[in-house]
Each structure stands twice: as structure tokens, then as C-alpha cells.
């Protein structure tokens, strides 16, 4: 018997008796979900023996959550997940420009066909007041959009415009520093 090996049988018993099935990146897994601290966000802790990492998309009770913290590993894996507040539609496949006619002046009229968009769950937060280049920026003009870092969300570019809660926002900066997450800084158009 290895004295340094973790015995996971006690936690496995808990998973079997009180665990719930959640969807982690489209794969059903057995977990224990516990409410997080009361605050501005719907945060929950997730405990599991399965592999999880920051940026995983979790479907729990029909709601989307993103793991936003590093994963603590020991006898089990534990992380903090936050409820996604919105979805954004991202272009995942470029369309083809096809000429469909001409204006009365002979200029061509083009239409894009075959473009594909997918909706991605995200967390939208209003940024606090900041001072940038001598100008005071308020929460009314800027938001942060946090979403899962994957092949499709990596197609987001600076200056892309997205509709969030009925308002148009332009991406001004993309933060890649948190592994598993993309954080978009956006301002109103």
C-alpha cells in the first residue's frame, strides 16, 4: 500500500449517493454542486473525480456555467463556476460573396451566402470606472465578455461588433492570459 496515494472511495460514495449528472463540454459527468458565496453573480462550486479545467462549459439544471477559477486537485477536483448571463453569435465559417444584381448606375450588388454563425454562452460584466489616456470611462460604455477559449471563439477579432442585451459593442482588446478563457473588452458603438 502506497502511503502517498489518495483514497477516493469516500468521495466516490458521496458522488454515488448525492452526486448529480451535469454536462461538461457535451459529456455527462457525475459531480457535486454547491452554492458559492452570495454576491453579484450566481457562482457555484463543482466537485468531481473527473478531469475539469478552467474554461469548461457546464450545463447544470438547464443553465450554462463557465469554470472561471483554477482547479484545486487533491482527493477530488474542485473549481468555481459562474452562470453565463448572455450568448453572443460568432462567425464560425466565412461566407462567399455572390453578385446578385446591379444598381441603376451599374455598380454590382453582392450578397454573402453560406456564412455560419454559432451562439456561445458568455459572462457579461460592466467594467468599473477607469481612467485611460486622461479620459474617465464609465461602466455605461464598456463591458467585459468572458467566454470559453476554443477553436471557434478564437475567430473573434478586435473591431468585431456584437449585440449584447440590445446594444452594439465593439471589441477593443482580447485578453488571453487566463488559460481556458477569452476575455473581450468591448465598448459601445
Backbone bond lengths (Angstrom), bond angles and torsions (degrees), N, CA, C in turn:
res aa  C-N    CA-C-N  psi(-1)  N-CA   C-N-CA  omega(-1)  CA-C   N-CA-C  phi
1 X - - - 1.451 - - 1.530 108.93 -
2 X 1.319 115.22 131.80 1.457 121.25 -179.65 1.539 108.75 -87.39
3 X 1.348 118.54 116.63 1.470 119.55 -178.53 1.529 113.03 -68.57
4 X 1.332 118.17 -13.58 1.464 121.30 -179.10 1.526 112.89 -98.06
5 X 1.317 117.43 -3.65 1.467 121.39 179.84 1.529 109.21 -79.37
6 X 1.322 116.35 140.22 1.455 120.88 177.95 1.518 109.68 -81.89
7 X 1.322 115.19 136.61 1.458 120.71 174.62 1.524 106.89 -95.57
8 X 1.324 117.07 112.52 1.461 120.90 -176.86 1.522 112.54 -97.39
9 X 1.334 117.79 6.00 1.471 120.05 -174.37 1.531 111.81 -64.54
10 X 1.347 118.09 -35.98 1.469 119.72 178.81 1.527 110.71 -64.96
11 X 1.327 116.30 -44.21 1.461 119.02 179.47 1.527 110.82 -69.07
12 X 1.321 117.63 -36.06 1.470 120.90 176.70 1.525 110.04 -61.41
13 X 1.337 117.46 -38.42 1.460 121.23 176.31 1.529 110.49 -60.88
14 X 1.347 116.50 -44.22 1.466 120.01 177.32 1.529 111.34 -61.45
15 X 1.327 116.49 -44.44 1.473 119.77 178.01 1.521 110.76 -58.69
16 X 1.328 116.67 -43.21 1.472 120.91 -177.98 1.524 112.35 -67.23
17 X 1.345 117.27 -31.76 1.461 119.20 -175.10 1.537 113.30 -94.34
18 X 1.334 117.88 -41.89 1.471 119.23 -176.11 1.532 112.75 -121.07
19 X 1.314 117.63 -0.93 1.459 120.52 -179.17 1.515 112.27 -67.67
20 X 1.323 114.90 156.12 1.458 121.87 178.50 1.525 108.47 -121.05
21 X 1.315 115.67 152.13 1.461 119.66 175.85 1.522 108.39 -88.28
22 X 1.328 115.80 124.70 1.455 122.14 175.03 1.523 107.20 -120.99
23 X 1.311 116.09 167.18 1.462 121.12 177.24 1.527 107.54 -104.88
24 X 1.341 116.64 119.38 1.463 121.70 178.76 1.526 106.90 -112.72
25 X 1.329 116.62 110.51 1.469 122.17 -176.96 1.531 111.39 47.71
26 X 1.331 115.43 51.62 1.469 124.97 176.12 1.522 114.48 71.24
27 X 1.345 119.08 14.79 1.462 122.25 179.14 1.527 108.56 -123.37
28 X 1.346 118.67 124.11 1.467 120.04 178.12 1.529 110.78 -67.24
29 X 1.346 116.19 133.97 1.468 122.66 179.52 1.522 108.72 -140.16
30 X 1.322 115.17 152.21 1.465 121.45 177.82 1.523 109.00 -91.09
31 X 1.342 116.74 127.76 1.469 122.11 -175.96 1.524 109.78 -144.97
32 X 1.294 113.87 166.36 1.463 120.99 167.69 1.524 105.81 -114.11
33 X 1.330 116.16 129.54 1.464 121.69 -179.12 1.522 107.93 -116.36
34 X 1.336 115.49 131.20 1.454 121.71 -177.70 1.529 108.55 -128.91
35 X 1.323 116.32 142.84 1.464 120.35 177.72 1.514 110.65 -61.17
36 X 1.336 115.77 142.50 1.459 121.89 176.45 1.515 109.82 -89.12
37 X 1.299 116.30 -163.06 1.462 121.66 179.01 1.519 110.15 -68.96
38 X 1.311 115.88 148.31 1.459 120.38 176.42 1.522 107.77 -74.96
39 X 1.320 116.55 129.31 1.454 120.77 -178.51 1.506 110.53 -168.56
40 X 1.315 116.02 -154.23 1.459 121.37 -177.59 1.521 113.19 -75.03
41 X 1.330 117.40 -16.07 1.455 121.20 -174.17 1.517 110.27 -121.78
42 X 1.324 115.49 158.23 1.463 120.49 174.24 1.525 107.17 -90.11
43 X 1.328 115.66 88.78 1.458 121.94 -179.75 1.520 109.59 -100.12
44 X 1.319 115.67 145.29 1.464 121.83 176.98 1.521 108.50 -140.94
45 X 1.324 115.55 151.95 1.457 121.06 173.69 1.511 108.53 -96.20
46 X 1.313 116.43 140.74 1.452 122.12 177.40 1.529 107.75 -118.93
47 X 1.337 115.74 133.43 1.460 122.91 179.70 1.526 107.55 -123.40
48 X 1.315 116.98 133.33 1.460 120.10 -178.55 1.522 110.77 -159.51
49 X 1.317 115.88 162.84 1.466 121.11 171.95 1.528 110.25 -93.87
50 X 1.338 116.18 -14.41 1.465 120.89 -179.65 1.522 110.63 -78.16
51 X 1.298 115.47 164.48 1.461 121.58 179.69 1.535 109.58 -73.03
52 X 1.335 115.94 127.78 1.462 121.79 172.97 1.519 107.74 -135.46
53 X 1.326 115.83 160.07 1.457 120.01 178.83 1.526 109.09 -153.72
54 X 1.333 115.37 162.69 1.454 119.72 177.87 1.529 108.70 -58.97
55 X 1.326 115.82 136.22 1.454 120.92 -179.28 1.523 113.91 99.50
56 X 1.342 118.10 -12.59 1.467 119.20 177.03 1.522 109.67 -60.34
57 X 1.328 116.34 139.11 1.460 122.27 175.34 1.524 107.45 -94.52
58 X 1.321 116.34 121.47 1.455 123.05 -177.03 1.526 108.73 -111.74
59 X 1.334 116.82 133.18 1.461 120.85 170.71 1.521 106.35 -107.57
60 X 1.339 115.40 114.91 1.459 122.32 -177.49 1.523 108.12 -131.26
61 X 1.323 116.99 123.51 1.474 122.67 -177.77 1.524 111.69 53.11
62 X 1.327 116.68 37.77 1.458 121.31 176.67 1.523 114.65 77.55
63 X 1.327 117.86 5.70 1.462 121.69 179.82 1.520 109.40 -115.01
64 X 1.334 115.76 148.90 1.470 121.68 178.60 1.522 110.74 -90.60
65 X 1.335 115.03 136.96 1.459 122.98 176.77 1.524 108.50 -132.38
66 X 1.320 116.36 150.83 1.461 121.99 172.07 1.522 108.73 -115.80
67 X 1.330 116.77 136.94 1.458 119.77 172.23 1.521 106.50 -74.76
68 X 1.339 115.92 120.22 1.468 120.71 -173.77 1.523 113.04 -109.59
69 X 1.324 117.54 -6.40 1.464 120.52 -177.42 1.525 110.36 -111.31
70 X 1.323 115.21 167.79 1.458 119.04 168.05 1.518 107.58 -66.63
71 X 1.319 116.43 157.96 1.457 121.48 -179.51 1.526 108.77 -94.28
72 X 1.336 115.22 128.59 1.462 121.30 175.35 1.519 107.66 -89.34
73 X 1.323 116.16 126.64 1.460 119.99 -178.40 1.515 110.43 -114.20
74 X 1.307 115.69 141.65 1.457 124.27 177.48 1.511 106.04 -166.68
75 X 1.331 116.89 -124.89 1.463 119.73 175.33 1.524 110.52 -66.93
76 X 1.309 115.76 -24.11 1.459 122.63 177.72 1.520 107.29 -145.58
77 X 1.317 116.35 173.49 1.467 121.46 178.21 1.526 108.10 -105.34
78 X 1.338 115.39 137.69 1.457 121.19 -177.08 1.522 108.55 -133.87
79 X 1.341 116.01 139.38 1.463 120.78 177.77 1.521 109.30 -152.50
80 X 1.330 114.50 163.00 1.459 121.70 176.70 1.517 108.45 -99.45
81 X 1.322 115.78 131.16 1.468 119.65 177.03 1.519 108.65 -121.78
82 X 1.330 114.94 147.91 1.469 121.84 -177.53 1.518 109.32 -122.56
83 X 1.334 115.32 139.52 1.463 121.20 -179.84 1.523 110.46 -66.38
84 X 1.320 115.64 133.99 1.464 121.38 175.63 1.526 108.48 -74.38
85 X 1.307 116.20 134.10 1.460 121.27 -175.08 1.529 113.33 -97.59
86 X 1.332 117.14 -21.71 1.460 121.50 -176.02 1.527 109.61 -147.26
87 X 1.314 115.63 176.79 1.461 122.05 167.36 1.527 107.01 -129.23
88 X 1.335 115.47 148.97 1.460 119.30 172.57 1.520 107.90 -122.84
89 X 1.304 115.24 146.69 1.460 122.42 -178.84 1.526 108.76 -95.74
90 X 1.336 116.04 117.63 1.460 121.70 -175.65 1.527 109.66 -113.21
91 X 1.330 115.93 136.55 1.462 121.89 175.95 1.520 108.61 -68.93
92 X 1.344 116.64 115.35 1.463 120.12 -178.45 1.532 111.97 -105.64
93 X 1.355 116.36 -15.40 1.464 119.91 176.86 1.516 108.21 -144.15
94 X 1.332 114.91 123.01 1.466 120.29 179.03 1.525 110.27 -63.39
95 X 1.321 115.67 144.26 1.459 120.47 175.96 1.517 110.51 -92.11
96 X 1.308 115.22 177.80 1.459 121.78 179.98 1.521 108.46 -110.52
97 X 1.335 116.66 135.19 1.465 121.89 177.67 1.534 108.41 -81.33
98 X 1.315 116.11 122.22 1.460 121.81 179.64 1.518 108.53 -123.24
99 X 1.329 116.48 132.20 1.464 120.31 178.03 1.517 108.24 -75.13
100 X 1.338 116.11 125.70 1.455 121.04 -177.80 1.524 112.56 -112.69
101 X 1.318 117.03 -1.78 1.452 119.89 179.89 1.510 111.56 167.81
102 X 1.330 113.62 -166.76 1.457 120.16 178.74 1.513 109.45 -138.55
103 X 1.322 115.47 152.43 1.458 120.72 174.64 1.530 107.86 -76.03
104 X 1.329 118.27 167.70 1.465 120.23 176.57 1.532 112.79 -59.31
105 X 1.332 117.96 -17.64 1.461 122.18 -179.68 1.526 112.18 -95.37
106 X 1.314 116.56 3.35 1.460 120.33 177.17 1.518 115.12 90.66
107 X 1.329 118.00 3.09 1.467 120.63 177.49 1.531 109.50 -78.13
108 X 1.340 116.62 139.97 1.470 118.76 -179.37 1.528 111.87 -71.18
109 X 1.335 115.58 146.85 1.462 122.85 174.01 1.520 106.40 -111.05
110 X 1.350 115.63 124.80 1.464 121.12 -177.73 1.519 110.89 -110.62
111 X 1.316 114.14 150.91 1.452 121.47 174.57 1.525 107.26 -132.38
112 X 1.321 116.37 140.18 1.459 120.74 177.98 1.521 108.76 -91.29
113 X 1.333 115.79 125.27 1.460 119.94 177.62 1.528 109.02 -122.39
114 X 1.308 115.51 151.57 1.455 120.63 175.81 1.515 115.37 82.38
115 X 1.333 118.59 3.53 1.473 120.06 177.32 1.527 108.58 -71.91
116 X 1.332 116.08 140.06 1.460 120.14 179.70 1.520 110.16 -121.40
117 X 1.322 115.02 134.35 1.457 122.84 177.65 1.524 108.72 -119.41
118 X 1.321 116.65 146.24 1.461 122.41 173.42 1.516 108.36 -126.79
119 X 1.327 115.60 147.31 1.456 120.84 176.63 1.525 109.21 -91.43
120 X 1.335 116.13 133.76 1.459 121.94 -179.27 1.522 109.61 -122.91
121 X 1.335 117.22 126.90 1.463 119.92 176.70 1.525 110.34 -63.69
122 X 1.329 116.15 143.41 1.459 120.16 -178.81 1.523 110.24 -150.59
123 X 1.316 114.53 164.60 1.457 122.01 175.88 1.519 106.57 -107.39
124 X 1.319 116.63 124.25 1.465 121.28 -179.68 1.522 108.38 -111.38
125 X 1.329 115.39 127.76 1.459 121.80 179.08 1.515 108.55 -129.18
126 X 1.318 115.83 145.21 1.456 118.85 172.64 1.505 108.31 -86.23
127 X 1.326 115.49 131.48 1.454 120.21 179.88 1.518 109.22 -74.31
128 X 1.301 115.24 146.23 1.463 120.97 177.28 1.528 109.43 -69.67
129 X 1.306 116.78 171.22 1.449 121.14 179.51 1.528 110.07 -65.14
130 X 1.329 116.16 132.80 1.463 121.55 179.47 1.527 109.41 -132.76
131 X 1.329 115.49 160.53 1.465 120.86 173.66 1.517 106.89 -112.25
132 X 1.334 115.74 121.82 1.458 121.36 -177.19 1.522 108.57 -135.01
133 X 1.318 116.69 123.81 1.466 122.38 -178.97 1.532 111.86 52.75
134 X 1.326 115.72 37.72 1.454 120.11 177.49 1.511 114.59 80.38
135 X 1.342 117.93 -1.51 1.463 121.12 -179.96 1.523 109.34 -107.79
136 X 1.315 116.25 141.24 1.458 121.32 177.27 1.523 107.61 -87.90
137 X 1.319 114.56 123.83 1.465 120.20 177.57 1.520 107.78 -108.07
138 X 1.317 116.19 133.43 1.460 120.68 -177.52 1.513 111.16 -106.12
139 X 1.322 114.68 169.62 1.458 121.02 -178.49 1.529 112.05 -65.66
140 X 1.316 117.57 -16.58 1.461 119.98 -178.79 1.524 112.39 -71.90
141 X 1.325 117.75 -20.45 1.458 119.83 -172.66 1.527 114.09 -109.54
142 X 1.325 118.14 -13.55 1.464 119.72 -176.20 1.521 111.87 -132.07
143 X 1.320 115.26 145.43 1.459 121.75 174.74 1.523 108.98 -135.04
144 X 1.320 115.44 161.49 1.457 122.80 170.66 1.522 107.25 -114.38
145 X 1.322 116.39 131.61 1.461 121.99 177.30 1.524 106.82 -114.54
146 X 1.332 116.17 119.80 1.461 121.66 179.21 1.523 107.95 -108.04
147 X 1.332 116.51 125.85 1.447 120.85 178.74 1.522 110.62 -142.14
148 X 1.317 114.46 166.02 1.454 121.11 -179.43 1.525 110.15 -63.51
149 X 1.321 116.32 137.23 1.464 121.87 176.95 1.524 107.65 -86.72
150 X 1.323 116.39 111.71 1.469 120.74 176.75 1.535 108.99 -148.55
151 X 1.307 115.72 -179.20 1.469 121.39 -176.10 1.529 112.23 -56.24
152 X 1.323 117.23 -39.75 1.470 120.22 -177.43 1.524 112.69 -78.69
153 X 1.333 117.55 -40.61 1.466 118.56 -179.56 1.519 111.35 -72.12
154 X 1.323 118.27 -20.80 1.471 121.23 176.39 1.540 111.05 -68.69
155 X 1.322 117.90 -8.17 1.462 121.33 178.43 1.533 111.53 -80.68
156 X 1.322 117.30 -7.42 1.467 121.05 175.79 1.523 108.11 -66.65
157 X 1.330 115.74 136.68 1.463 121.03 -179.35 1.532 109.87 -126.58
158 X 1.322 115.22 155.87 1.464 120.23 173.69 1.531 107.31 -59.43
159 X 1.316 116.66 139.53 1.468 126.87 -177.79 1.521 113.71 83.27
160 X 1.356 119.55 -3.65 1.461 120.04 170.66 1.524 107.71 -63.46
161 X 1.328 116.48 149.36 1.462 121.67 -179.57 1.522 108.49 -117.38
162 X 1.349 115.63 132.92 1.463 121.46 -179.36 1.513 110.03 -128.09
163 X 1.334 115.09 148.61 1.449 121.94 177.46 1.529 107.86 -93.52
164 X 1.323 116.26 119.28 1.461 121.37 178.41 1.526 107.58 -129.37
165 X 1.323 116.26 117.99 1.472 122.54 177.37 1.526 111.67 55.89
166 X 1.331 117.00 36.55 1.453 120.98 176.81 1.516 115.32 84.59
167 X 1.331 118.13 2.96 1.458 122.44 178.83 1.521 109.87 -117.93
168 X 1.308 116.01 150.31 1.457 121.93 178.20 1.528 109.34 -93.89
169 X 1.346 116.09 129.24 1.465 121.56 178.37 1.522 109.63 -126.47
170 X 1.339 115.57 138.18 1.464 122.58 177.98 1.525 108.50 -102.50
171 X 1.336 116.87 135.38 1.456 121.86 177.98 1.528 108.33 -73.70
172 X 1.343 116.43 123.35 1.464 120.67 179.71 1.525 112.07 -107.27
173 X 1.333 117.35 -20.58 1.462 121.05 -179.62 1.530 109.06 -158.23
174 X 1.328 116.73 144.49 1.464 121.89 176.37 1.523 107.70 -120.14
175 X 1.327 116.16 123.23 1.458 122.75 -178.39 1.531 108.79 -102.14
176 X 1.336 116.15 119.54 1.469 121.83 -179.98 1.528 111.87 -106.80
177 X 1.331 119.12 12.58 1.465 120.94 -170.52 1.520 114.21 -75.45
178 X 1.319 119.28 -20.60 1.460 121.04 177.85 1.528 108.74 -98.37
179 X 1.319 115.59 105.42 1.462 120.94 -178.49 1.523 110.27 -51.47
180 X 1.330 116.39 130.43 1.456 121.81 178.72 1.511 114.29 93.96
181 X 1.342 116.90 -13.91 1.462 120.29 -178.36 1.530 110.73 -127.21
182 X 1.326 115.42 148.68 1.462 122.66 167.26 1.519 106.66 -111.05
183 X 1.323 116.69 132.80 1.458 120.30 177.41 1.517 107.02 -119.23
184 X 1.324 115.36 115.31 1.457 122.38 -177.83 1.528 108.98 -99.36
185 X 1.324 116.20 125.67 1.460 120.15 171.93 1.517 106.21 -94.27
186 X 1.321 116.01 126.79 1.460 120.72 -174.10 1.525 110.31 -132.07
187 X 1.333 114.84 153.24 1.466 120.50 175.92 1.521 108.55 -130.85
188 X 1.327 115.54 156.83 1.455 120.19 -178.63 1.520 110.31 -64.68
189 X 1.310 115.11 147.97 1.473 120.97 179.84 1.505 108.59 -89.92
